[in-house]
Amino acid sequence: MQNVVAGGSSTASTIVLNNPRRRNALSLPMLRCLRQDLLHDVKSRELRVIVIAAEGPVFCSGHDLKELSTEDDVKHHSQVFELCAEVMTLIQKLPVPVIAKVNGLATAAGCQLVASCDIAVASEKSKFATPGVNIGLFCSTPAVALGRSLPRKVALEMLFTGEPLSAHEALMHGLVSKVVPEDKLEEETMKISHKICESSKSVLALGKATFYRQITQDLDTAYKMTTQVMVDNLTLRDGQEGIEAFIQKRKPVWTHSQEEKK
């Protein structure tokens, strides 16, 4: 059975975690497949958005604990956590938005995966938890993504107690973007995906990269940097095309090019 299945249209790619018998655990092979598919998809010039979904009742249970049960295999343990961190940071470095489509339980590094995506749409039955503390393995790496997505005290309560958040609690605290009935999950995810696909890829890439750069900066530095980015955005072909189309009351014709307008 494949760990990950990739598919979708030329503009929207869907990557499916496909090992429900192992609760879609982020084993080393699963992480390698996920990294490979993310990198492969983004090579497509037509790609505008990536959706990460999963088969089965569990979106992702986190790391495969069987891989971590040998106490003296430090090299292997390091590989697992280092690759996981690489995949999580890769998601935010990709030039296209990444949407988590969650229908079920997301725990530990699975919760980290949801928190690392740009957008997350969840069904009402979904739950989110970082229960590592209960088995003696504190969710320190998931805490990086959680601490940047949730209020500190909410994140720490999850980390200290291992108790889950319901889908609506996750929405209230900002871990997910939307919560919908299970039978509307596909429709709502595709609605967001299609809306993203209507925009310029080059403008979205610039905007996404800028957002993650400024979010870690102090206010003055962030405004100084983003002010220059706004100026740079106006030099892009699509930056000028969008404004001209708005003034002329027509639909923009995007080039999706990083080139400046001459």
Buried (B, 14 or more C-beta within 10 A) or exposed (E): EEBBBBEBBEBBBBBBBBBBEBBBBBBBBBBBBBBEBBEEBBEEEEBBBBBBBBBBEBBBBBBBBEBBEEEEEEEEBEBBBEBBBEBBEBBBEBBBBBBBBBBBBBBBBBBBBBBBBBBBBBBBBBBBBBBBBEEEBBBEBBBBBBBBBBEEEBBBBBBEEBEBBBBEBBBEBEBBBBBBEEEBBBEBBBBBBBEBBEBBBBBBBBBBBBEEBBEEEEEEEBEEEBEEBEEEBEEBBBBBBBEEBEEEEEEBEBBBBBEEBE
